[in-house]
Amino acid sequence: MLRGKGGAGRATEGAERLVGSGSAAARQQVQQGDLTGALATLEKLAAQYPESSDVEKMLGFVRLELDTETRRDFIGKNLGEAKAAAGRREFEQAVQLLDAALGRYPGDPDLQRVRRSIAAEQREAIRRSDAEQATAAANSLRSQGRFPEALPPLDDF
């Protein structure tokens, strides 16, 4: 709250009313999901009444909520794009997207989990492709009657 000094009681009461009404407006904006509007309202109040601890607390809360929302949106967008790329079997692109997102939010468990999952999916796709190529090579050699040469490509699988 604001603290008056000496004969400034009326000025302080007026300032407290303005801070109160501004804070109420900011609370309403937060409740309506308008965090950007609440931030603007509170920044104006903080500039006019820098001694108001209530305004500073609300400002801190709104900034934290905006940061959380920004993080959630960024991570969600990157997870969606990475999963879509992996669905198209563009594993390198998916891993790059996740690595970039992890550069910004290195401790995020969802990014880490999805990256591990996509990397495992990529390894499995490579293994399957190698097995298909080895099988095709073995079948080709077998169809040519070169049976002893047909087996070594399959030994790794």
N, C-alpha and C positions, 0 to 999 in steps of 0.2 A: 504494500500500500504506500501511498504518498504520505510524507510527513511534512507538516507545516512548521514554519519557524516564526516565532513572534506574532505579529499582527496579520500574518498572511493566512489566517484561518479560513476566510471566505474563499480566497483564491484556491486554497488547498481543497476545500470542499467541492468547488466547481471542477477542479482538475480531477478529483476522485470520481465525480459523476461522469465526466467525459471518458475517463479510463474505464469505468464500469460499463457504460453503454457501448464503448468500442470493444471491450472484452466480450460482452454479450453478443454483439454482432459477429465477432470472430468465432465464438462458440457455435452460433447458429450455422455459420458457413462450414465449420468442421462437421457438424451433424448432417449437413446436406451433402457432404463429400467434396465441398469446394475448398480444398486445402490451399490452392494457389491464391484464392481470394482471401482466405484467412491469413495467409502469410503477408499479403500486401497490407491488409488492415492492421495487423500487429506490428509490422515494420514501421508504419506511419505513427502508430501509438508510441512505439519504443523511441522513435526519433523525437517526438514531442514531449514524452515523459520518461526519460532514460532512468529515472530513479524508481520506477515502478517494478517491484519484484514480481508482481502478478503477471504483468505483460511479458517480462523476460521468461518466466516459467512457461507461459502459454506459447511464446515464440519458440522456445526450445522444443516443446512437445510437437508443434506443427512442423518444424524443420525435421525432426526425427521421423514423423509420419510420412513426410514427403520423400525423405531418403529411403524409407522402407518401401514405399510405393514404387519409387524409381527402380530400386533393386529388384523387387518382385517382377515388375514389367520387363526389365532388361533380361533377367534370368529366364522368365517364361518365354520370351521371344526367341532367345538363343536355344533353349531346349527344344522348342517347336521346330525351329529351322534345322537343328542338328538331327532330330529324329526324322524329319522329312528327307533330308539328304541321305541318311542311312537307309531309309525305306527305298530310295532310288538306287541304293548300293553305291553311293558316292561317299565312301567311308572316310577318305582323306579330308574331304570338305567338312564332313560332320565333326571329325576330330579337331580340325583347325578352328571351327566355330567355338567348340567347347573350350579349347585351349585359350582362345582370345577372351572368352567370358571368365575363365578361371584366372586369367591375368588380372582382371578387374576385381573378382570376388574369389580369391584362392581357397577359402575355407568352406565354400558352399557345398553341402553334402549332396544336393540333387545334381549339381553339375558334375561332381566327382563320380557319383554313382552311374549317371548316364554315360559319361566318358568311358568308364571301365566297361560298361555293357556294350557300347558300340565298338570299342577296341577288341573285345572278345568276339563280337559278331564278325568283325573284319578278319581276325585271325582264322575263324571257322570258315569264312567264305574263301579265303586263300587256300586253306587246307583242302576244302572240297574241290576247288578249281584244280589244284595240283593232282588230286586223286583222279579227277575226270580226265585230265591230260595223260596221266600215267596209264589209266585204263584204256584210253583211246590208242595210245602207243602200243600197249601190250596186245590189244585186239588186232591192230594193223599187222604187227609182227606175227601173231598167231595165224591170221588169214593168209599170210605169205608162207606158212609152214615153218617158220623160224621159232619153234617152241622154246628152245633153251634161252633165246634172247628175249622172249616175251615176259619171262618171270622177273628179272631184276628191276624193271621200272615199278613193279608192284610191291617190292620188298619193304618199302618205307611206310606202307599203309597196312 
